[in-house]
Each structure stands twice: as structure tokens, then as C-alpha cells.
């Protein structure tokens, strides 16, 4: 027997109401598996219990020179790591895929220069080769220092303009908290899913799950073509400008 459309709808509605009346709160409760217990740091910004501490003032055991993989030769004093421009970029010994990163940086109070030549460095969220190969989150003095906006602090260099400029003045510490999702490639090298980054800068959201177009390109357009890679180190840049070297501290990562 065929029912009129309105009757069919009424019958369907009655079934849904009956099912709802028979439903119990427990039907939608999930009990297992329970998330693992993680002890947070004592203070905001401190490494939680499941973090890999990359630098806390106790040396550079987790870092090597990008150029030749010898021990990193940047300068450690107290809990502060200062760029040694003469020895080049450094990167982590360990390679990562997806992670949460916390890193603090400070431009010296006596900084000189302007634009891109003022407190320039970079956090490469995945280092895929020597030099500046990889995906760069820009570090720069962007406190009252004008430059192109896709190259200021908080930008994914030459790709994503930050949503705000919360940079603190020279001599004060800035904080990046990053969620990095690595790109995934097919067996033939073609892209399966692009890299994505979310960045909080001094607690302010400046990159919101931005989908990168490829590794950073200083000149030209970024692309994933021919750039297939897997887990990669995190790299810190020793930029070649002549301004006073900046510093880092309290660097830790949680693998996701």
C-alpha cells in the first residue's frame, strides 16, 4: 500500500519519537579508551610531563649544526640560548611529524637596523635540507618596525600574514605556541594532504590552521612538487643580517 507523503512523514516522525523515548543517556557515553594522564607544568609555559625538552638551559645535547651535523655551537648562558651567526643554523637531532611546540624568543634591547635586517631569525617547523630549506615561522623585531606583512613576526614566511601583531618591544620575551601538522605524500611523490599550522603569538591567535602551499620560498611561489619528505627536524635560523643576535629559551615539543 502506498501512503500519502504527509502520512509517510508522520509515520517516520512517530518512529523517531518512539526511539527517542526509548533512548537512555548511557547510549551516547564513551568510557574507553581514557586519555592518558599528563601533568601540566607548574607555571604557564612550563613543559608538561609528556614533553620532549629541547632546551632549558642545560646545554645543546638535543641540537646539531645543520651544515655538517656536528654539535651545535650557539651560545648558552644561564637558561638562554643566543644565536651564533658565524656557525650557521642549528636543528634538532630528533625528527618529528605532528607536534605541539613551545618556544620563547627575545630581540636584544640594543637592537639596530630596520625592516628585515632587525632581529631576523626563523623557526623552521620542518627542516628538509641544508640552509633554509623547510617551512619557516618568521622571527623578527616587529615592534614599530615596518616591513612586508607576509614577512613580519608571526607570519608563515611569504605565505601567511599574521592575523594580529602582538610583538613585544625589544628586550622583552615573546612566546610562540604552535600546532604543526606535517604534509603527507603519496608513494609517487604527489601530495596527499598539505601541511597546516596554527600559531599563538604571546597568547594571541595569529595563524588559524593555515594550509601551506609548500616549503618556504624566498623567491618565487611555494610548491610541494619534488619535495616529498617524512619526519623532519625543527630548525632555528642564524640569519645573515648585521643586527645584534637574538636569543631563545624554554623550548619543548609534544608529539601528537
PyMOL commands that set and color helices and strands:
alter all, ss='L'
color gray80, all
select helices_A, chain A and resi 5-22+25-28+85-87+115-117+149-151
alter helices_A, ss='H'
color red, helices_A
select strands_A, chain A and resi 52-55+63-65+75-77+80-82+90-92+99-106+121-127+134-139+173-181+184-185+191-193+196-201+204-211+233-236+247-255
alter strands_A, ss='S'
color yellow, strands_A
deselect
rebuild
show_as cartoon
